[in-house]
Amino acid sequence: MDDELVKKEIRDQLHNILKDTHELWLWDVDMLSKKTCMSQTFLEEEFLTDPRMKKIEIRKSRKRWYPVDAAKEVLMNIMSEW
């Protein structure tokens, strides 16, 4: 019984490690569009011009990224106002 418990714990820890390595830290506009099932045009018009999204935006030249957790929170806040 202890062997099964140890195996389960090892599997759980391995699963958590693998899950963490696949999580994204940042979304670009294309990934944001895919994750929200919204067109890039709609995102631009409804979300990306909002000052709250501008505040979390990371920009290099023309490329824009948004921290995943902050972007989720801002998107939900904006949608709750609809």
Biotite code that builds the C-alpha atoms (Angstrom):
import biotite.structure as struc

atoms = struc.array([
    struc.Atom([0.000, 0.000, 0.000], chain_id="A", res_id=1, res_name="MET", atom_name="CA", element="C"),
    struc.Atom([2.823, 2.426, 0.757], chain_id="A", res_id=2, res_name="ASP", atom_name="CA", element="C"),
    struc.Atom([4.325, 1.727, -2.677], chain_id="A", res_id=3, res_name="ASP", atom_name="CA", element="C"),
    struc.Atom([1.086, 2.742, -4.363], chain_id="A", res_id=4, res_name="GLU", atom_name="CA", element="C"),
    struc.Atom([0.928, 5.926, -2.317], chain_id="A", res_id=5, res_name="LEU", atom_name="CA", element="C"),
    struc.Atom([4.518, 6.796, -3.238], chain_id="A", res_id=6, res_name="VAL", atom_name="CA", element="C"),
    struc.Atom([3.848, 6.107, -6.926], chain_id="A", res_id=7, res_name="LYS", atom_name="CA", element="C"),
    struc.Atom([0.749, 8.303, -6.839], chain_id="A", res_id=8, res_name="LYS", atom_name="CA", element="C"),
    struc.Atom([2.668, 11.132, -5.168], chain_id="A", res_id=9, res_name="GLU", atom_name="CA", element="C"),
    struc.Atom([5.448, 10.891, -7.765], chain_id="A", res_id=10, res_name="ILE", atom_name="CA", element="C"),
    struc.Atom([2.899, 10.934, -10.601], chain_id="A", res_id=11, res_name="ARG", atom_name="CA", element="C"),
    struc.Atom([1.150, 13.957, -9.100], chain_id="A", res_id=12, res_name="ASP", atom_name="CA", element="C"),
    struc.Atom([4.394, 15.889, -8.694], chain_id="A", res_id=13, res_name="GLN", atom_name="CA", element="C"),
    struc.Atom([5.510, 15.008, -12.218], chain_id="A", res_id=14, res_name="LEU", atom_name="CA", element="C"),
    struc.Atom([2.143, 16.125, -13.582], chain_id="A", res_id=15, res_name="HIS", atom_name="CA", element="C"),
    struc.Atom([2.468, 19.474, -11.776], chain_id="A", res_id=16, res_name="ASN", atom_name="CA", element="C"),
    struc.Atom([6.001, 20.001, -13.085], chain_id="A", res_id=17, res_name="ILE", atom_name="CA", element="C"),
    struc.Atom([4.966, 19.247, -16.664], chain_id="A", res_id=18, res_name="LEU", atom_name="CA", element="C"),
    struc.Atom([1.896, 21.465, -16.355], chain_id="A", res_id=19, res_name="LYS", atom_name="CA", element="C"),
    struc.Atom([4.017, 24.387, -15.136], chain_id="A", res_id=20, res_name="ASP", atom_name="CA", element="C"),
    struc.Atom([6.442, 24.088, -18.044], chain_id="A", res_id=21, res_name="THR", atom_name="CA", element="C"),
    struc.Atom([3.618, 24.402, -20.591], chain_id="A", res_id=22, res_name="HIS", atom_name="CA", element="C"),
    struc.Atom([1.917, 27.425, -19.078], chain_id="A", res_id=23, res_name="GLU", atom_name="CA", element="C"),
    struc.Atom([2.368, 30.685, -20.938], chain_id="A", res_id=24, res_name="LEU", atom_name="CA", element="C"),
    struc.Atom([3.357, 33.821, -19.077], chain_id="A", res_id=25, res_name="TRP", atom_name="CA", element="C"),
    struc.Atom([2.410, 36.213, -21.844], chain_id="A", res_id=26, res_name="LEU", atom_name="CA", element="C"),
    struc.Atom([-0.201, 36.366, -24.584], chain_id="A", res_id=27, res_name="TRP", atom_name="CA", element="C"),
    struc.Atom([0.196, 38.272, -27.809], chain_id="A", res_id=28, res_name="ASP", atom_name="CA", element="C"),
    struc.Atom([-2.858, 39.529, -29.694], chain_id="A", res_id=29, res_name="VAL", atom_name="CA", element="C"),
    struc.Atom([-3.007, 36.362, -31.805], chain_id="A", res_id=30, res_name="ASP", atom_name="CA", element="C"),
    struc.Atom([-2.976, 34.064, -28.748], chain_id="A", res_id=31, res_name="MET", atom_name="CA", element="C"),
    struc.Atom([-5.463, 36.327, -26.975], chain_id="A", res_id=32, res_name="LEU", atom_name="CA", element="C"),
    struc.Atom([-7.766, 35.940, -29.962], chain_id="A", res_id=33, res_name="SER", atom_name="CA", element="C"),
    struc.Atom([-7.430, 32.147, -29.906], chain_id="A", res_id=34, res_name="LYS", atom_name="CA", element="C"),
    struc.Atom([-7.923, 31.818, -26.151], chain_id="A", res_id=35, res_name="LYS", atom_name="CA", element="C"),
    struc.Atom([-11.000, 34.051, -26.053], chain_id="A", res_id=36, res_name="THR", atom_name="CA", element="C"),
    struc.Atom([-12.555, 32.889, -29.354], chain_id="A", res_id=37, res_name="CYS", atom_name="CA", element="C"),
    struc.Atom([-12.861, 36.538, -30.359], chain_id="A", res_id=38, res_name="MET", atom_name="CA", element="C"),
    struc.Atom([-11.592, 38.118, -33.558], chain_id="A", res_id=39, res_name="SER", atom_name="CA", element="C"),
    struc.Atom([-8.583, 40.401, -33.397], chain_id="A", res_id=40, res_name="GLN", atom_name="CA", element="C"),
    struc.Atom([-10.729, 43.258, -34.692], chain_id="A", res_id=41, res_name="THR", atom_name="CA", element="C"),
    struc.Atom([-13.276, 42.744, -31.907], chain_id="A", res_id=42, res_name="PHE", atom_name="CA", element="C"),
    struc.Atom([-10.497, 42.569, -29.314], chain_id="A", res_id=43, res_name="LEU", atom_name="CA", element="C"),
    struc.Atom([-9.012, 45.813, -30.643], chain_id="A", res_id=44, res_name="GLU", atom_name="CA", element="C"),
    struc.Atom([-12.361, 47.611, -30.552], chain_id="A", res_id=45, res_name="GLU", atom_name="CA", element="C"),
    struc.Atom([-13.666, 46.303, -27.228], chain_id="A", res_id=46, res_name="GLU", atom_name="CA", element="C"),
    struc.Atom([-10.622, 45.499, -25.085], chain_id="A", res_id=47, res_name="PHE", atom_name="CA", element="C"),
    struc.Atom([-7.187, 46.503, -26.312], chain_id="A", res_id=48, res_name="LEU", atom_name="CA", element="C"),
    struc.Atom([-7.997, 50.212, -26.471], chain_id="A", res_id=49, res_name="THR", atom_name="CA", element="C"),
    struc.Atom([-9.276, 50.161, -22.881], chain_id="A", res_id=50, res_name="ASP", atom_name="CA", element="C"),
    struc.Atom([-6.908, 51.992, -20.482], chain_id="A", res_id=51, res_name="PRO", atom_name="CA", element="C"),
    struc.Atom([-6.824, 48.951, -18.180], chain_id="A", res_id=52, res_name="ARG", atom_name="CA", element="C"),
    struc.Atom([-5.430, 46.770, -20.976], chain_id="A", res_id=53, res_name="MET", atom_name="CA", element="C"),
    struc.Atom([-3.031, 49.535, -22.028], chain_id="A", res_id=54, res_name="LYS", atom_name="CA", element="C"),
    struc.Atom([-1.752, 49.621, -18.451], chain_id="A", res_id=55, res_name="LYS", atom_name="CA", element="C"),
    struc.Atom([-0.677, 45.947, -18.500], chain_id="A", res_id=56, res_name="ILE", atom_name="CA", element="C"),
    struc.Atom([0.556, 46.007, -22.109], chain_id="A", res_id=57, res_name="GLU", atom_name="CA", element="C"),
    struc.Atom([4.218, 45.208, -22.742], chain_id="A", res_id=58, res_name="ILE", atom_name="CA", element="C"),
    struc.Atom([5.375, 46.651, -26.036], chain_id="A", res_id=59, res_name="ARG", atom_name="CA", element="C"),
    struc.Atom([8.500, 46.261, -28.159], chain_id="A", res_id=60, res_name="LYS", atom_name="CA", element="C"),
    struc.Atom([8.319, 48.052, -31.510], chain_id="A", res_id=61, res_name="SER", atom_name="CA", element="C"),
    struc.Atom([4.967, 46.945, -32.963], chain_id="A", res_id=62, res_name="ARG", atom_name="CA", element="C"),
    struc.Atom([4.678, 43.719, -30.947], chain_id="A", res_id=63, res_name="LYS", atom_name="CA", element="C"),
    struc.Atom([2.372, 43.697, -27.903], chain_id="A", res_id=64, res_name="ARG", atom_name="CA", element="C"),
    struc.Atom([2.184, 41.170, -25.073], chain_id="A", res_id=65, res_name="TRP", atom_name="CA", element="C"),
    struc.Atom([-0.088, 40.903, -22.055], chain_id="A", res_id=66, res_name="TYR", atom_name="CA", element="C"),
    struc.Atom([0.659, 39.006, -18.819], chain_id="A", res_id=67, res_name="PRO", atom_name="CA", element="C"),
    struc.Atom([-1.773, 36.075, -18.822], chain_id="A", res_id=68, res_name="VAL", atom_name="CA", element="C"),
    struc.Atom([-3.211, 36.397, -15.308], chain_id="A", res_id=69, res_name="ASP", atom_name="CA", element="C"),
    struc.Atom([-3.568, 40.178, -15.466], chain_id="A", res_id=70, res_name="ALA", atom_name="CA", element="C"),
    struc.Atom([-5.141, 39.984, -18.928], chain_id="A", res_id=71, res_name="ALA", atom_name="CA", element="C"),
    struc.Atom([-7.715, 37.439, -17.751], chain_id="A", res_id=72, res_name="LYS", atom_name="CA", element="C"),
    struc.Atom([-8.662, 39.673, -14.838], chain_id="A", res_id=73, res_name="GLU", atom_name="CA", element="C"),
    struc.Atom([-8.948, 42.815, -16.981], chain_id="A", res_id=74, res_name="VAL", atom_name="CA", element="C"),
    struc.Atom([-10.981, 41.017, -19.650], chain_id="A", res_id=75, res_name="LEU", atom_name="CA", element="C"),
    struc.Atom([-13.428, 39.734, -17.033], chain_id="A", res_id=76, res_name="MET", atom_name="CA", element="C"),
    struc.Atom([-13.734, 43.213, -15.497], chain_id="A", res_id=77, res_name="ASN", atom_name="CA", element="C"),
    struc.Atom([-14.491, 44.768, -18.869], chain_id="A", res_id=78, res_name="ILE", atom_name="CA", element="C"),
    struc.Atom([-17.028, 42.071, -19.760], chain_id="A", res_id=79, res_name="MET", atom_name="CA", element="C"),
    struc.Atom([-18.763, 42.424, -16.402], chain_id="A", res_id=80, res_name="SER", atom_name="CA", element="C"),
    struc.Atom([-19.550, 46.031, -17.357], chain_id="A", res_id=81, res_name="GLU", atom_name="CA", element="C"),
    struc.Atom([-21.443, 45.034, -20.512], chain_id="A", res_id=82, res_name="TRP", atom_name="CA", element="C"),
])
